Structure formats: C-alpha cells, structure tokens
Amino acid sequence: MSYRFLQTRREGPVEHVALNRPEVRNAFNGEVIAELSDWARSARRDLSPRVVVLSGAGTMFCAGADVAWMSKTIEYTREQNVNEAANMSRMFAALDTLPFPLIGRIHGAALGGGAGLAAVCDVVVADDQAVFGFTEVKLGIVPAVISPFVLAKIGRSAARDLFLTGARFSAARAREIGLVHAVVPAADLDRAVAAYITEFLSAGPEAAATAKALIAQVWTHSIQDAMPLTADAIATRRVSAEGQEGLRAFLEKRRPSWSA
C-alpha cells in the first residue's frame, strides 16, 4: 500500500516505515495521523512483519505538530478539538499495541508528538546529537494525548520536570529517564538498529508478541492479581507449537525453526 506522507518498504521479515514530510521536519497533521493509523491497522491484519523500524526522512525524526495544521485548530470548536485529539490517541494506541517489536530510529530531533512516537516504540536508538522535548507548554497547551504512553516510559518524576518546563533535553538525558535505550554517533545509527533487529529475529515471533502484551497487562496489576495471568501465560506458551519447538531446539542444541 502506498501513502502520501509515509515511505514503507519490506526487507524480508523487517518492515521499514519512514515519516516523509522532510520539508516540514516530518511534522504531524491530520493526514499523517490517518496514514499512520491505517498502516498500523494493515500491519496488524497482515501479521507478517517480525520487526518494524520507524524513522523520519530528511534532517530530523519528527518536529511534532505542523504549524499550518495547528493554525487551523485555533478556529476549531471544543468538540472538533476533542475529535482531532481522539484520532491522534487512537493512532498512538495502535502503534503502542502492535503485536511485534517496533524500533524507533531517532535522528535530529523528536519534539512534542515526535517524542510521543518515541514513547510507543519498544526500543529507541538515537544519535548522540538528537534533541528531545515535550514542548507543548511553551505554546500554552499540554502533552495530553501522548501522556499515557510517555508516563509509562519515563515515570512521574521526569514528567513533572519535562512536561511542566517544556525544556528540550539531550539523547543522553532521554536514555537516563528510559525514553531511549541506546545512544550512538549518527554514523553508527543503522548499525545499532541492525543489532536490535538481529536480537528480535532470534526470538519466537509469537513469544515476542505475548511478552509485549504481558508487559501491558502485568504493569497495571498487583503481584497477587498478576499471578493468574502469568501462570496462564507461561503454561500456554509451553504447550504451544512455538514453545515446544523452542524448548526442543534448546535441548537438542540446534537453532529453532524461526531463526534457522
């Protein structure tokens, strides 16, 4: 499927998706939101990617909301603003719950909603000169739509600092607070992404999807309430075809079928 503002390509089991509005630093507008939502729905139905890499064309990953788009929202009614925000929330949720690993490849900057995109990635690799920021308060608004996803990554303490000041921060700081997982020189960005791809492809695809869903489930439960969930999850995986193959491959000292 082709899109106006997304570039997509498949390399074997790896899907590459790039925001493609370099002339406006890959800023969000209604069409970008709709296209990312559509791509996420299609990918979920297809279930053929084992790993997805999300990146940005041009000089930066994503500068947040498009200025021209924001200028239109000034004239929106409250109801129109609610509908627009709900569309964006659904897009982030669709990306956040994809049943396969999502790698964020961040260069240049990830600001506002761009930083929100980093938050819904399972792993984020950033160049060491990249800049991040939840800059909405500088405009008199708030990082509301992205807040559930960002808080799950960085916690309340860092959010109190960064949401309330709107200050920009370095890739090193982003790693300290858990928004980013690896920080490398720009020249090594693709190599670092490739290393994560290799690791993800060594995992059972069904097991990876289950592990991702399990994190979301267990995170909202007490230990006591999580026990039935975790017992059911491991039992189901042990008797599954993939689990049986993985355990037998380990005992027989061979590679499992999904990584052969």
Rosetta silent file (secondary structure, phi, psi, omega in degrees, C-alpha in Angstrom):
SEQUENCE: MSYRFLQTRREGPVEHVALNRPEVRNAFNGEVIAELSDWARSARRDLSPRVVVLSGAGTMFCAGADVAWMSKTIEYTREQNVNEAANMSRMFAALDTLPFPLIGRIHGAALGGGAGLAAVCDVVVADDQAVFGFTEVKLGIVPAVISPFVLAKIGRSAARDLFLTGARFSAARAREIGLVHAVVPAADLDRAVAAYITEFLSAGPEAAATAKALIAQVWTHSIQDAMPLTADAIATRRVSAEGQEGLRAFLEKRRPSWSA
SCORE:     score description
SCORE:     0.000 S_00000001
   1 L     0.000  137.156 -179.284    0.000    0.000    0.000 S_00000001
   2 L  -104.317  149.483 -178.517    1.305    3.453   -0.886 S_00000001
   3 L  -129.960  160.859  178.725    0.910    6.596    1.188 S_00000001
   4 L   -79.651  -40.955 -173.017    1.413   10.284    0.597 S_00000001
   5 L  -115.632   10.125  174.003    3.356   11.050    3.772 S_00000001
   6 E  -126.259  140.063  169.162    4.819    7.664    4.686 S_00000001
   7 E  -104.963  129.610  177.737    7.513    5.663    2.948 S_00000001
   8 E  -128.386  143.533  173.755    7.272    1.918    3.501 S_00000001
   9 E  -152.274  151.538 -179.063    9.460   -0.915    2.354 S_00000001
  10 E  -114.855  131.454  172.941    9.885   -4.545    3.311 S_00000001
  11 E  -121.987   93.649 -176.924   13.215   -6.332    3.669 S_00000001
  12 L    61.606 -124.660 -178.998   12.347   -9.947    4.396 S_00000001
  13 L   -85.257    3.926 -175.432   10.654  -10.046    7.808 S_00000001
  14 E  -107.780  125.579  176.621   11.543   -6.405    8.569 S_00000001
  15 E  -100.759  133.202  176.407    9.205   -3.533    7.701 S_00000001
  16 E  -111.574  126.132  179.542   10.652   -0.019    7.413 S_00000001
  17 E  -125.407  124.610 -179.000    8.273    2.919    7.873 S_00000001
  18 E  -123.675  130.812  168.496    9.509    6.496    7.494 S_00000001
  19 E   -62.469  132.740 -170.721    7.664    9.736    8.111 S_00000001
  20 L  -130.872   63.392  170.801    8.061   11.532    4.797 S_00000001
  21 L  -131.123   58.330 -172.719    7.421   15.265    5.122 S_00000001
  22 H   -60.765  -24.572 -178.578   11.038   16.465    5.269 S_00000001
  23 H   -68.485  -20.737  176.353   10.113   19.960    4.097 S_00000001
  24 H  -122.753   29.028  176.044    8.261   20.500    7.405 S_00000001
  25 L    56.894   38.476  175.943   10.552   18.294    9.513 S_00000001
  26 L    57.698   34.763 -178.778    8.061   15.393    9.387 S_00000001
  27 L   -69.833  151.655  178.262    5.514   17.316   11.422 S_00000001
  28 E   -73.987  143.454  160.211    2.112   15.801   12.176 S_00000001
  29 L  -143.555 -175.773 -177.249   -1.106   16.830   10.516 S_00000001
  30 H   -59.584  -36.313 -179.508   -4.445   15.088   10.120 S_00000001
  31 H   -69.314  -40.219  177.500   -3.276   13.164    7.063 S_00000001
  32 H   -61.858  -43.584  178.741   -0.133   11.848    8.761 S_00000001
  33 H   -60.348  -44.729 -179.947   -2.244   10.682   11.695 S_00000001
  34 H   -64.536  -40.538 -178.333   -4.691    8.945    9.347 S_00000001
  35 H   -69.686  -41.780  176.924   -1.907    7.278    7.365 S_00000001
  36 H   -63.611  -39.132  177.709   -0.068    6.007   10.448 S_00000001
  37 H   -63.464  -44.356  179.612   -3.373    4.679   11.804 S_00000001
  38 H   -64.286  -44.060  179.405   -4.137    2.948    8.513 S_00000001
  39 H   -60.905  -43.456 -179.111   -0.652    1.459    8.297 S_00000001
  40 H   -62.362  -41.961  177.544   -0.905    0.128   11.876 S_00000001
  41 H   -62.346  -43.906 -179.536   -4.288   -1.487   11.141 S_00000001
  42 H   -64.442  -43.103 -179.756   -2.944   -3.076    7.961 S_00000001
  43 H   -64.374  -38.250  178.797    0.188   -4.349    9.675 S_00000001
  44 H   -64.967  -40.345  178.631   -1.871   -5.857   12.492 S_00000001
  45 H   -68.522  -40.345 -175.634   -4.090   -7.693    9.975 S_00000001
  46 H   -67.726  -45.330  178.906   -1.127   -8.813    7.877 S_00000001
  47 L    58.226   13.918 -179.310    0.907  -10.119   10.853 S_00000001
  48 L   -88.990  -25.662  176.528    3.817  -10.854    8.523 S_00000001
  49 L   -67.081  141.986  172.307    6.407   -8.343    9.807 S_00000001
  50 L   -94.942  -28.824  179.760    8.620   -9.728   12.555 S_00000001
  51 E  -146.979  145.554  175.039   10.122   -6.293   13.317 S_00000001
  52 E  -124.721  135.704  175.571    9.237   -2.726   12.288 S_00000001
  53 E  -110.895  123.852  179.135   11.656    0.211   12.157 S_00000001
  54 E  -106.612  125.315 -176.574   10.109    3.687   12.420 S_00000001
  55 E  -140.704 -174.943  178.637   12.239    6.604   11.194 S_00000001
  56 E  -133.063  140.609  177.361   11.999   10.053    9.634 S_00000001
  57 L   -78.375  153.638  175.116   13.132   11.369    6.247 S_00000001
  58 L    83.075 -144.750 -168.615   15.406   14.387    5.993 S_00000001
  59 L   -87.456  -11.333  179.190   17.162   16.172    8.826 S_00000001
  60 L  -152.925  164.153 -178.804   15.083   15.012   11.790 S_00000001
  61 L   -68.620  -61.662 -179.270   12.745   12.346   13.066 S_00000001
  62 E  -165.644  129.047 -177.547    9.681   14.474   13.876 S_00000001
  63 L   -92.046    7.881 -179.843    9.174   18.080   14.982 S_00000001
  64 L    95.245 -143.312 -175.447    5.728   17.498   16.468 S_00000001
  65 E   -78.955  142.567  177.989    2.579   19.201   15.182 S_00000001
  66 L   -68.055  132.747 -178.882    2.526   21.030   11.860 S_00000001
  67 H   -60.684  -42.449 -179.335    2.285   24.815   12.294 S_00000001
  68 H   -64.545  -38.828  178.404   -0.236   25.127    9.450 S_00000001
  69 H   -66.729  -44.384  179.266   -2.363   22.375   10.980 S_00000001
  70 H   -62.112  -35.426 -179.331   -2.203   23.974   14.429 S_00000001
  71 H   -63.584  -31.105  177.310   -3.276   27.317   12.965 S_00000001
  72 H   -70.516  -36.262 -176.221   -6.492   25.669   11.757 S_00000001
  73 H   -67.822  -18.685  176.674   -7.251   24.209   15.190 S_00000001
  74 L   -59.431  -32.502 -178.734   -7.390   27.730   16.644 S_00000001
  75 L   -90.607   -4.207 -178.927  -10.717   28.086   14.835 S_00000001
  76 L   -69.991  150.457  168.710  -11.991   24.632   15.868 S_00000001
  77 L   -74.293  168.928  177.236  -14.825   24.234   18.327 S_00000001
  78 H   -60.460  -40.412 -179.659  -14.160   22.308   21.524 S_00000001
  79 H   -63.422  -42.158  177.410  -15.959   19.295   20.019 S_00000001
  80 H   -62.635  -39.587  177.459  -13.794   19.414   16.882 S_00000001
  81 H   -64.805  -39.746  177.103  -10.682   19.564   19.058 S_00000001
  82 H   -61.491  -45.012 -179.704  -11.876   16.552   21.066 S_00000001
  83 H   -63.211  -41.879  179.110  -12.430   14.561   17.857 S_00000001
  84 H   -63.368  -44.000  179.168   -9.000   15.525   16.496 S_00000001
  85 H   -65.516  -37.827  179.350   -7.319   14.536   19.763 S_00000001
  86 H   -64.433  -39.046  176.522   -9.234   11.250   19.867 S_00000001
  87 H   -60.708  -43.030 -179.408   -7.974   10.378   16.376 S_00000001
  88 H   -67.916  -39.622  177.642   -4.415   11.040   17.492 S_00000001
  89 H   -60.011  -43.721  179.390   -4.894    8.995   20.673 S_00000001
  90 H   -63.544  -36.311  177.642   -6.115    6.047   18.630 S_00000001
  91 H   -62.815  -48.547  179.444   -3.079    6.331   16.370 S_00000001
  92 H   -62.237  -40.719  179.673   -0.644    6.206   19.296 S_00000001
  93 H   -64.336  -39.087  179.350   -2.563    3.316   20.867 S_00000001
  94 H   -63.646  -40.567  177.650   -2.500    1.386   17.583 S_00000001
  95 H   -70.297  -39.904 -177.509    1.272    1.766   17.344 S_00000001
  96 H   -63.212  -31.235 -174.126    1.776    1.026   21.032 S_00000001
  97 L  -105.458   14.276  175.912   -0.080   -2.300   20.823 S_00000001
  98 L   -55.176  138.999 -175.373    1.356   -3.673   17.586 S_00000001
  99 L   -84.394   31.384  174.935    1.970   -7.426   18.091 S_00000001
 100 L  -153.541  161.283 -176.420    5.618   -7.228   17.049 S_00000001
 101 L   -64.372  139.316  177.097    8.631   -5.136   18.104 S_00000001
 102 E  -118.544  119.317 -179.907    8.736   -1.513   16.986 S_00000001
 103 E  -102.758  127.884  174.157   12.162    0.132   16.829 S_00000001
 104 E   -94.444  124.406  177.203   12.416    3.926   16.797 S_00000001
 105 E  -105.565  102.873 -170.350   15.369    5.282   14.806 S_00000001
 106 E  -106.624  123.975  173.950   15.752    8.849   16.064 S_00000001
 107 L  -133.722  154.054  175.863   17.973   11.464   14.468 S_00000001
 108 L    75.904  -81.012 -179.042   17.968   15.242   14.663 S_00000001
 109 E  -160.913  151.163  171.843   15.027   15.843   16.984 S_00000001
 110 E  -135.624  102.445 -172.324   11.864   14.284   18.393 S_00000001
 111 E  -119.507  147.020  177.445    9.661   17.033   19.800 S_00000001
 112 L    54.662 -121.544  178.232    6.097   17.046   21.118 S_00000001
 113 H   -60.851  -25.306  175.369    4.219   14.319   19.307 S_00000001
 114 H   -65.084  -39.401  174.567    7.542   13.161   17.864 S_00000001
 115 H   -68.101  -31.731  173.917    8.713   12.386   21.385 S_00000001
 116 H   -63.223  -38.364  175.479    5.365   10.642   21.849 S_00000001
 117 H   -62.070  -40.418  176.777    6.208    8.417   18.897 S_00000001
 118 H   -60.145  -36.821 -177.081    9.477    7.518   20.603 S_00000001
 119 H   -66.641  -30.280 -179.241    7.466    6.567   23.707 S_00000001
 120 H   -88.173   -2.110  175.193    5.355    3.992   21.856 S_00000001
 121 L   -81.196  142.529  178.947    8.415    2.277   20.372 S_00000001
 122 L   -69.912  -38.265  176.770    9.603   -0.852   22.165 S_00000001
 123 E  -134.171  136.875  178.209   13.235    0.107   21.600 S_00000001
 124 E  -122.299  126.017  174.428   14.568    3.538   20.689 S_00000001
 125 E  -112.521  125.471 -175.892   18.013    4.109   19.176 S_00000001
 126 E  -124.847  147.096  173.135   19.063    7.764   18.975 S_00000001
 127 E   -74.979  150.593 -169.988   22.011    9.602   17.545 S_00000001
 128 L   -69.474   -8.200  176.000   24.048   11.290   20.247 S_00000001
 129 L  -103.320    2.056 -178.656   23.218   14.775   18.960 S_00000001
 130 L   -66.542  148.131 -179.877   19.449   14.231   18.876 S_00000001
 131 E  -118.738  140.015  179.909   17.249   16.595   20.888 S_00000001
 132 E  -122.452  161.000  175.483   14.004   15.682   22.623 S_00000001
 133 E  -178.502  138.731  170.064   11.274   17.740   24.231 S_00000001
 134 L  -100.951   81.332 -162.482    7.699   17.753   25.447 S_00000001
 135 L   -92.451    7.437 -171.921    7.445   21.363   24.408 S_00000001
 136 H   -57.846  -38.323 -176.949    3.675   21.885   24.403 S_00000001
 137 H   -63.640  -22.687  176.260    3.535   24.179   27.449 S_00000001
 138 H   -63.961  -20.415  179.548    5.701   26.676   25.579 S_00000001
 139 H  -103.957    6.196 -179.948    2.641   27.131   23.332 S_00000001
 140 L    81.565   12.947  176.915    0.161   27.317   26.186 S_00000001
 141 L  -120.945 -169.226 -175.359   -1.097   23.765   25.657 S_00000001
 142 L  -136.182  155.079  177.444   -0.201   20.397   27.230 S_00000001
 143 L   -80.756   58.821 -170.449    1.204   16.998   26.119 S_00000001
 144 L   -71.354  -51.626 -174.419   -2.137   15.413   26.929 S_00000001
 145 L   -61.960  -39.365 -176.966   -2.620   12.847   24.154 S_00000001
 146 L   -83.665  -10.170 -170.869    0.875   11.410   24.480 S_00000001
 147 H   -59.198  -40.089  179.746    0.917   11.468   28.287 S_00000001
 148 H   -62.021  -36.305 -177.515   -0.268    7.874   28.961 S_00000001
 149 H   -77.039  -39.011  179.931    2.439    6.480   26.698 S_00000001
 150 H   -70.354  -43.716  179.527    5.187    8.809   27.911 S_00000001
 151 H   -60.565  -35.708  178.223    4.399    8.298   31.613 S_00000001
 152 H   -64.296  -24.967 -179.428    4.610    4.545   31.090 S_00000001
 153 H   -92.004  -46.482 -168.828    8.152    5.089   29.810 S_00000001
 154 H  -108.239  -12.898  178.357    9.652    7.867   31.939 S_00000001
 155 H    81.783  171.797 -173.632    7.537    7.924   35.123 S_00000001
 156 H   -72.472  -36.694 -175.167    6.008   10.797   37.077 S_00000001
 157 H   -63.639  -51.261  179.231    9.185   12.414   38.387 S_00000001
 158 H   -64.309  -36.234  179.651   10.783   13.042   34.996 S_00000001
 159 H   -64.572  -37.553  178.632    7.397   14.073   33.573 S_00000001
 160 H   -60.908  -37.114  176.845    6.960   16.724   36.279 S_00000001
 161 H   -71.386  -55.860 -167.071   10.218   18.274   35.172 S_00000001
 162 H   -82.025  -32.341  176.313    9.875   17.921   31.414 S_00000001
 163 H   -70.939  -40.229 -173.278    6.125   18.383   30.934 S_00000001
 164 H   -79.375  -29.801  178.512    5.962   21.488   33.133 S_00000001
 165 H   -90.796  -29.536 -173.300    9.040   23.246   31.773 S_00000001
 166 L    69.180   15.149 -176.014    8.759   22.161   28.154 S_00000001
 167 L   -68.809  144.722  172.620   12.556   22.151   28.156 S_00000001
 168 E   -79.604  150.116 -178.532   14.468   20.409   25.401 S_00000001
 169 E  -143.592  161.154 -172.170   16.849   17.682   26.516 S_00000001
 170 E   -80.122  167.105  174.416   19.652   15.563   25.120 S_00000001
 171 H   -62.270  -35.275  178.260   19.675   11.975   23.932 S_00000001
 172 H   -62.550  -43.082  177.554   21.818   11.153   26.973 S_00000001
 173 H   -66.299  -39.422  178.363   19.100   12.517   29.289 S_00000001
 174 H   -59.727  -36.277  177.434   16.461   10.657   27.293 S_00000001
 175 H   -70.661  -39.823  179.778   18.364    7.455   27.947 S_00000001
 176 H   -57.723  -37.482 -175.878   18.669    8.226   31.660 S_00000001
 177 L   -94.121    0.241  174.367   14.884    8.511   32.009 S_00000001
 178 L    93.173    3.188  177.920   14.073    5.456   29.887 S_00000001
 179 L   -74.969  -31.448 -179.043   12.732    7.150   26.761 S_00000001
 180 L  -120.931  147.042 -177.842   15.749    5.981   24.748 S_00000001
 181 L  -106.983  -28.845  179.143   17.575    2.658   25.016 S_00000001
 182 E  -142.183  136.616  178.270   20.757    3.241   23.007 S_00000001
 183 E  -122.528  122.854 -175.295   22.652    6.423   22.119 S_00000001
 184 E  -138.496  160.385  172.070   25.263    6.207   19.368 S_00000001
 185 L   -58.888  150.195 -177.053   27.080    8.522   16.937 S_00000001
 186 H   -53.299  -36.754 -178.750   24.992    9.284   13.853 S_00000001
 187 H   -65.562  -20.622 -177.998   27.335    7.199   11.701 S_00000001
 188 H  -102.839    5.905 -173.303   26.539    4.144   13.832 S_00000001
 189 H   -61.341  -49.724 -178.299   22.773    4.582   13.953 S_00000001
 190 H   -66.933  -33.971  177.709   21.895    1.991   11.312 S_00000001
 191 H   -65.159  -40.906  179.201   24.405   -0.478   12.733 S_00000001
 192 H   -67.749  -39.481  176.445   22.828   -0.185   16.180 S_00000001
 193 H   -62.934  -42.754  179.901   19.337   -0.621   14.725 S_00000001
 194 H   -61.721  -36.426  178.464   20.534   -3.694   12.810 S_00000001
 195 H   -64.038  -40.932  176.871   21.885   -5.207   16.031 S_00000001
 196 H   -66.787  -40.088  177.678   18.466   -4.874   17.673 S_00000001
 197 H   -57.108  -45.614  179.128   16.794   -6.363   14.590 S_00000001
 198 H   -57.996  -44.517  179.388   19.069   -9.399   14.882 S_00000001
 199 H   -62.982  -45.313 -179.313   18.136   -9.839   18.536 S_00000001
 200 H   -63.941  -37.918 -179.185   14.415   -9.536   17.839 S_00000001
 201 H   -71.159  -16.543  176.967   14.589  -12.023   14.964 S_00000001
 202 L   -80.665  -10.960 -179.620   16.211  -14.578   17.278 S_00000001
 203 L   -91.699  149.382  173.624   13.065  -14.573   19.438 S_00000001
 204 L   -61.421  128.002 -176.304    9.976  -16.636   18.730 S_00000001
 205 H   -61.162  -39.152  177.698    7.531  -14.247   16.999 S_00000001
 206 H   -69.310  -38.033  179.137    4.520  -15.467   18.986 S_00000001
 207 H   -65.098  -40.438  178.893    6.530  -15.337   22.216 S_00000001
 208 H   -63.296  -42.992  178.597    7.623  -11.758   21.477 S_00000001
 209 H   -63.386  -41.910  179.496    4.021  -10.710   20.831 S_00000001
 210 H   -66.256  -41.302  179.403    2.874  -12.418   24.035 S_00000001
 211 H   -62.411  -40.409  179.405    5.689  -10.839   26.052 S_00000001
 212 H   -64.043  -44.509  178.363    4.764   -7.393   24.749 S_00000001
 213 H   -66.447  -35.979 -178.503    1.109   -7.867   25.676 S_00000001
 214 H   -64.354  -38.236  178.398    2.095   -9.318   29.054 S_00000001
 215 H   -57.565  -47.495 -179.439    4.055   -6.190   29.970 S_00000001
 216 H   -63.670  -38.076 -179.750    0.963   -4.035   29.443 S_00000001
 217 H   -69.807  -51.608 -172.772   -1.205   -6.440   31.442 S_00000001
 218 H   -67.868  -33.667 -177.005    1.096   -7.035   34.386 S_00000001
 219 H   -57.572  -30.504 -176.375    2.080   -3.364   34.737 S_00000001
 220 L   -96.221    5.792 -177.624   -1.457   -2.433   35.821 S_00000001
 221 L  -117.797  153.065  169.070   -1.881   -5.291   38.345 S_00000001
 222 L   -70.488  164.982  178.479   -0.604   -6.016   41.812 S_00000001
 223 H   -57.363  -43.915 -178.566    1.679   -9.034   42.183 S_00000001
 224 H   -61.285  -45.453 -178.716   -1.168  -11.028   43.683 S_00000001
 225 H   -72.250  -25.016 -179.417   -3.567  -10.170   40.872 S_00000001
 226 H   -77.723  -22.081 -174.769   -0.900  -10.776   38.233 S_00000001
 227 H   -54.100  -47.759  177.829   -0.191  -14.345   39.383 S_00000001
 228 H   -62.125  -36.970  178.717   -3.075  -15.996   37.467 S_00000001
 229 H   -63.044  -45.824 -176.699   -2.149  -14.013   34.338 S_00000001
 230 H   -70.894  -37.523  177.789    1.495  -15.016   34.476 S_00000001
 231 H   -63.554  -43.080  178.739    0.738  -18.675   35.254 S_00000001
 232 H   -64.974  -39.866 -177.633   -1.651  -18.849   32.314 S_00000001
 233 H   -63.582  -47.398 -177.285    0.837  -17.091   30.012 S_00000001
 234 H   -70.769  -37.309  178.993    3.758  -19.445   30.674 S_00000001
 235 H   -63.890  -42.914  179.890    1.576  -22.562   30.597 S_00000001
 236 H   -62.794  -42.226 -179.817    0.049  -21.526   27.264 S_00000001
 237 H   -69.141  -36.459 -178.585    3.446  -20.843   25.749 S_00000001
 238 H   -64.762  -34.038 -178.582    4.956  -24.133   26.991 S_00000001
 239 H   -93.871   -3.954  179.308    2.284  -26.228   25.281 S_00000001
 240 L   -73.306  158.763  178.315    2.188  -24.101   22.103 S_00000001
 241 H   -59.306  -42.166 -179.767    3.836  -25.342   18.914 S_00000001
 242 H   -66.934  -43.105  178.136    6.344  -22.485   19.028 S_00000001
 243 H   -62.588  -41.920  178.106    7.142  -23.078   22.697 S_00000001
 244 H   -62.852  -42.339  179.007    7.598  -26.801   22.115 S_00000001
 245 H   -63.871  -43.595 -178.867    9.897  -26.092   19.155 S_00000001
 246 H   -64.415  -43.125 -179.698   11.970  -23.596   21.140 S_00000001
 247 H   -67.250  -41.853  179.098   12.409  -25.906   24.129 S_00000001
 248 H   -65.665  -40.408  178.558   13.274  -28.901   21.937 S_00000001
 249 H   -61.337  -40.833  178.505   15.757  -26.824   19.930 S_00000001
 250 H   -63.194  -46.489 -178.233   17.458  -25.738   23.156 S_00000001
 251 H   -68.546  -31.485 -179.222   17.681  -29.306   24.460 S_00000001
 252 L   -90.816    3.453  177.357   18.868  -30.620   21.095 S_00000001
 253 L    55.718   48.401  176.138   21.446  -27.812   20.799 S_00000001
 254 L  -134.815  168.143  178.180   20.125  -26.527   17.472 S_00000001
 255 L   -79.332  140.794  176.713   18.581  -23.316   16.230 S_00000001
 256 L   -68.949  162.288 -172.497   14.789  -23.087   16.393 S_00000001
 257 H   -59.241  -33.039 -175.820   12.843  -23.031   13.147 S_00000001
 258 H   -74.603  -13.833  179.847   12.107  -19.284   13.251 S_00000001
 259 H  -119.256   11.346 -178.576   15.806  -18.357   13.259 S_00000001
 260 L   -74.095    0.000    0.000   17.152  -21.113   11.019 S_00000001
